[in-house]
Amino acid sequence: MTSPCCDRRRFLRASALTAGSAALLSACGADEAPDPAAPSVAEGGTWTEVMALAELQVGASSTAEVGETQLLLHRSAETTVHAFSAVCTHEGCAVGTEPERFACPCHGSIFNLETGAAEGGPAREPLTRYPAEIDGDSIRVRA
């Protein structure tokens, strides 16, 4: 006796059609390929104070961490701060700060302080960007 709802074969066929339709519709959403030089922005997280504003002068870079997330910070202007993942997009080494760039000591990749874009070495993808802001006398990052 078969169920009045549907049998196994009909259920599997409907599931396959639904999954295929979803994949097709999601592929139709983008007219252009994403810019590989544009950094991806980390999603979610909560705003966390990572340091006092006085600890990061205009033009300087530093490191910070939020939980297990290692961050690179750069303050490009009086009211502007940038935050990126400290994980190299080439092979996952820890990226550090230098006066004019972020640099990976493992294979020589270098990254832009304000955009996180890969500018040299084997890395081709930019560092992941985290939302960052100056809030009063502190620097906050959403990670």
ZADO-1210 file (C-alpha; in nm, 4 decimals, padded with zeros to 6 digits):
<atoms>
<atom x="00.0000" y="00.0000" z="00.0000" code="MET" pos="1"/>
<atom x="00.1403" y="00.3411" z="-00.0951" code="THR" pos="2"/>
<atom x="00.1083" y="00.6536" z="00.1112" code="SER" pos="3"/>
<atom x="-00.1470" y="00.9094" z="-00.0061" code="PRO" pos="4"/>
<atom x="00.1245" y="01.1786" z="00.0220" code="CYS" pos="5"/>
<atom x="00.3939" y="01.0394" z="-00.2053" code="CYS" pos="6"/>
<atom x="00.6173" y="00.7432" z="-00.2519" code="ASP" pos="7"/>
<atom x="00.9960" y="00.7423" z="-00.2149" code="ARG" pos="8"/>
<atom x="01.0645" y="00.7753" z="-00.5874" code="ARG" pos="9"/>
<atom x="00.8334" y="01.0780" z="-00.6245" code="ARG" pos="10"/>
<atom x="00.9868" y="01.2397" z="-00.3144" code="PHE" pos="11"/>
<atom x="01.3440" y="01.1958" z="-00.4434" code="LEU" pos="12"/>
<atom x="01.2511" y="01.3319" z="-00.7875" code="ARG" pos="13"/>
<atom x="01.0857" y="01.6398" z="-00.6336" code="ALA" pos="14"/>
<atom x="01.3882" y="01.6958" z="-00.4075" code="SER" pos="15"/>
<atom x="01.6292" y="01.6784" z="-00.7011" code="ALA" pos="16"/>
<atom x="01.4200" y="01.9225" z="-00.9029" code="LEU" pos="17"/>
<atom x="01.4002" y="02.1646" z="-00.6114" code="THR" pos="18"/>
<atom x="01.7768" y="02.1555" z="-00.5519" code="ALA" pos="19"/>
<atom x="01.8499" y="02.1999" z="-00.9227" code="GLY" pos="20"/>
<atom x="01.6121" y="02.4943" z="-00.9474" code="SER" pos="21"/>
<atom x="01.7707" y="02.6636" z="-00.6463" code="ALA" pos="22"/>
<atom x="02.1192" y="02.6269" z="-00.7962" code="ALA" pos="23"/>
<atom x="02.0007" y="02.7631" z="-01.1299" code="LEU" pos="24"/>
<atom x="01.8298" y="03.0624" z="-00.9714" code="LEU" pos="25"/>
<atom x="02.1318" y="03.1503" z="-00.7584" code="SER" pos="26"/>
<atom x="02.3530" y="03.1419" z="-01.0684" code="ALA" pos="27"/>
<atom x="02.1242" y="03.3911" z="-01.2422" code="CYS" pos="28"/>
<atom x="02.1731" y="03.6567" z="-00.9751" code="GLY" pos="29"/>
<atom x="02.5163" y="03.7899" z="-01.0725" code="ALA" pos="30"/>
<atom x="02.5836" y="03.9729" z="-01.3971" code="ASP" pos="31"/>
<atom x="02.9582" y="04.0013" z="-01.3397" code="GLU" pos="32"/>
<atom x="03.2276" y="03.7958" z="-01.1744" code="ALA" pos="33"/>
<atom x="03.3421" y="03.9348" z="-00.8377" code="PRO" pos="34"/>
<atom x="03.6545" y="04.1511" z="-00.8418" code="ASP" pos="35"/>
<atom x="03.9374" y="03.9277" z="-00.7123" code="PRO" pos="36"/>
<atom x="04.1230" y="04.2346" z="-00.5820" code="ALA" pos="37"/>
<atom x="03.8300" y="04.3379" z="-00.3626" code="ALA" pos="38"/>
<atom x="03.8679" y="04.2106" z="-00.0078" code="PRO" pos="39"/>
<atom x="03.5962" y="03.9910" z="00.1294" code="SER" pos="40"/>
<atom x="03.4236" y="04.1338" z="00.4320" code="VAL" pos="41"/>
<atom x="03.3782" y="03.9121" z="00.7325" code="ALA" pos="42"/>
<atom x="03.0109" y="03.8658" z="00.8162" code="GLU" pos="43"/>
<atom x="02.8487" y="03.8644" z="01.1563" code="GLY" pos="44"/>
<atom x="03.0266" y="03.9070" z="01.4840" code="GLY" pos="45"/>
<atom x="02.9799" y="04.1656" z="01.7523" code="THR" pos="46"/>
<atom x="03.1493" y="04.5018" z="01.7998" code="TRP" pos="47"/>
<atom x="03.4445" y="04.4661" z="02.0363" code="THR" pos="48"/>
<atom x="03.6796" y="04.7331" z="02.1660" code="GLU" pos="49"/>
<atom x="04.0303" y="04.6257" z="02.0633" code="VAL" pos="50"/>
<atom x="04.2422" y="04.9187" z="02.1825" code="MET" pos="51"/>
<atom x="04.2437" y="05.2767" z="02.2995" code="ALA" pos="52"/>
<atom x="04.2530" y="05.5297" z="02.0173" code="LEU" pos="53"/>
<atom x="04.5677" y="05.6868" z="02.1633" code="ALA" pos="54"/>
<atom x="04.7541" y="05.3561" z="02.1089" code="GLU" pos="55"/>
<atom x="04.7269" y="05.3817" z="01.7291" code="LEU" pos="56"/>
<atom x="04.8513" y="05.7091" z="01.5840" code="GLN" pos="57"/>
<atom x="04.7527" y="05.8286" z="01.2345" code="VAL" pos="58"/>
<atom x="04.9712" y="05.6479" z="00.9804" code="GLY" pos="59"/>
<atom x="05.0580" y="05.3638" z="01.2186" code="ALA" pos="60"/>
<atom x="04.9681" y="04.9941" z="01.2142" code="SER" pos="61"/>
<atom x="04.9264" y="04.7425" z="01.4932" code="SER" pos="62"/>
<atom x="04.7931" y="04.3992" z="01.5759" code="THR" pos="63"/>
<atom x="04.5030" y="04.2985" z="01.7978" code="ALA" pos="64"/>
<atom x="04.2914" y="03.9955" z="01.8670" code="GLU" pos="65"/>
<atom x="03.9258" y="03.9289" z="01.9256" code="VAL" pos="66"/>
<atom x="03.8839" y="03.5853" z="02.0771" code="GLY" pos="67"/>
<atom x="04.0769" y="03.3539" z="01.8442" code="GLU" pos="68"/>
<atom x="04.0794" y="03.6030" z="01.5550" code="THR" pos="69"/>
<atom x="04.4154" y="03.7702" z="01.4902" code="GLN" pos="70"/>
<atom x="04.3776" y="04.1160" z="01.3351" code="LEU" pos="71"/>
<atom x="04.5901" y="04.3763" z="01.1596" code="LEU" pos="72"/>
<atom x="04.4887" y="04.7393" z="01.2143" code="LEU" pos="73"/>
<atom x="04.5911" y="05.0531" z="01.0271" code="HIS" pos="74"/>
<atom x="04.4821" y="05.4078" z="01.1056" code="ARG" pos="75"/>
<atom x="04.4952" y="05.6013" z="00.7792" code="SER" pos="76"/>
<atom x="04.3352" y="05.9267" z="00.8996" code="ALA" pos="77"/>
<atom x="04.2174" y="06.0946" z="01.2160" code="GLU" pos="78"/>
<atom x="03.8736" y="05.9297" z="01.1867" code="THR" pos="79"/>
<atom x="03.9529" y="05.6216" z="00.9763" code="THR" pos="80"/>
<atom x="04.0788" y="05.2809" z="01.0843" code="VAL" pos="81"/>
<atom x="04.1050" y="04.9606" z="00.8786" code="HIS" pos="82"/>
<atom x="04.1013" y="04.6025" z="01.0127" code="ALA" pos="83"/>
<atom x="04.2031" y="04.2822" z="00.8340" code="PHE" pos="84"/>
<atom x="04.2621" y="03.9187" z="00.9135" code="SER" pos="85"/>
<atom x="04.6270" y="03.8484" z="00.9994" code="ALA" pos="86"/>
<atom x="04.6059" y="03.5173" z="00.8102" code="VAL" pos="87"/>
<atom x="04.7895" y="03.5213" z="00.4766" code="CYS" pos="88"/>
<atom x="04.5694" y="03.4227" z="00.1852" code="THR" pos="89"/>
<atom x="04.8556" y="03.2283" z="00.0256" code="HIS" pos="90"/>
<atom x="04.9186" y="02.9508" z="00.2783" code="GLU" pos="91"/>
<atom x="04.7789" y="03.0737" z="00.6085" code="GLY" pos="92"/>
<atom x="05.0917" y="03.2118" z="00.7757" code="CYS" pos="93"/>
<atom x="05.0678" y="03.4986" z="01.0250" code="ALA" pos="94"/>
<atom x="05.0998" y="03.8357" z="00.8503" code="VAL" pos="95"/>
<atom x="05.2751" y="04.1168" z="01.0377" code="GLY" pos="96"/>
<atom x="05.2955" y="04.4935" z="01.0195" code="THR" pos="97"/>
<atom x="05.5693" y="04.7003" z="00.8578" code="GLU" pos="98"/>
<atom x="05.5786" y="05.0799" z="00.8225" code="PRO" pos="99"/>
<atom x="05.4453" y="05.0862" z="00.4638" code="GLU" pos="100"/>
<atom x="05.2636" y="04.7517" z="00.4293" code="ARG" pos="101"/>
<atom x="05.1457" y="04.4282" z="00.5860" code="PHE" pos="102"/>
<atom x="05.3941" y="04.1491" z="00.5121" code="ALA" pos="103"/>
<atom x="05.3966" y="03.7714" z="00.5366" code="CYS" pos="104"/>
<atom x="05.7334" y="03.6384" z="00.6538" code="PRO" pos="105"/>
<atom x="05.6763" y="03.2868" z="00.5159" code="CYS" pos="106"/>
<atom x="05.6785" y="03.3472" z="00.1402" code="HIS" pos="107"/>
<atom x="05.7115" y="03.7240" z="00.0999" code="GLY" pos="108"/>
<atom x="05.3532" y="03.8256" z="00.0203" code="SER" pos="109"/>
<atom x="05.2751" y="04.1918" z="00.0817" code="ILE" pos="110"/>
<atom x="04.9381" y="04.3597" z="00.1337" code="PHE" pos="111"/>
<atom x="04.8077" y="04.7168" z="00.1155" code="ASN" pos="112"/>
<atom x="04.7509" y="04.8855" z="00.4529" code="LEU" pos="113"/>
<atom x="04.4173" y="05.0450" z="00.3554" code="GLU" pos="114"/>
<atom x="04.2602" y="04.7888" z="00.1231" code="THR" pos="115"/>
<atom x="04.4218" y="04.4586" z="00.2204" code="GLY" pos="116"/>
<atom x="04.4901" y="04.3927" z="-00.1508" code="ALA" pos="117"/>
<atom x="04.7752" y="04.1572" z="-00.2366" code="ALA" pos="118"/>
<atom x="05.0511" y="04.3674" z="-00.3934" code="GLU" pos="119"/>
<atom x="05.3397" y="04.1239" z="-00.4205" code="GLY" pos="120"/>
<atom x="05.4595" y="03.7729" z="-00.3558" code="GLY" pos="121"/>
<atom x="05.2641" y="03.4558" z="-00.4182" code="PRO" pos="122"/>
<atom x="04.9356" y="03.5680" z="-00.2537" code="ALA" pos="123"/>
<atom x="04.6739" y="03.6718" z="-00.5106" code="ARG" pos="124"/>
<atom x="04.3699" y="03.7176" z="-00.2861" code="GLU" pos="125"/>
<atom x="04.3281" y="04.0169" z="-00.0524" code="PRO" pos="126"/>
<atom x="04.3163" y="03.9835" z="00.3240" code="LEU" pos="127"/>
<atom x="03.9696" y="03.9457" z="00.4714" code="THR" pos="128"/>
<atom x="03.8406" y="04.2851" z="00.5876" code="ARG" pos="129"/>
<atom x="03.6630" y="04.3332" z="00.9201" code="TYR" pos="130"/>
<atom x="03.4362" y="04.6317" z="00.9860" code="PRO" pos="131"/>
<atom x="03.6234" y="04.8771" z="01.2093" code="ALA" pos="132"/>
<atom x="03.5409" y="05.2145" z="01.3590" code="GLU" pos="133"/>
<atom x="03.6586" y="05.4807" z="01.5959" code="ILE" pos="134"/>
<atom x="03.4114" y="05.5167" z="01.8817" code="ASP" pos="135"/>
<atom x="03.5014" y="05.8008" z="02.1149" code="GLY" pos="136"/>
<atom x="03.8421" y="05.7173" z="02.2602" code="ASP" pos="137"/>
<atom x="03.8537" y="05.3568" z="02.1388" code="SER" pos="138"/>
<atom x="03.8876" y="05.1468" z="01.8259" code="ILE" pos="139"/>
<atom x="03.6191" y="04.8823" z="01.7750" code="ARG" pos="140"/>
<atom x="03.6107" y="04.5896" z="01.5350" code="VAL" pos="141"/>
<atom x="03.3203" y="04.3622" z="01.4445" code="ARG" pos="142"/>
<atom x="03.4674" y="04.0135" z="01.4431" code="ALA" pos="143"/>
</atoms>
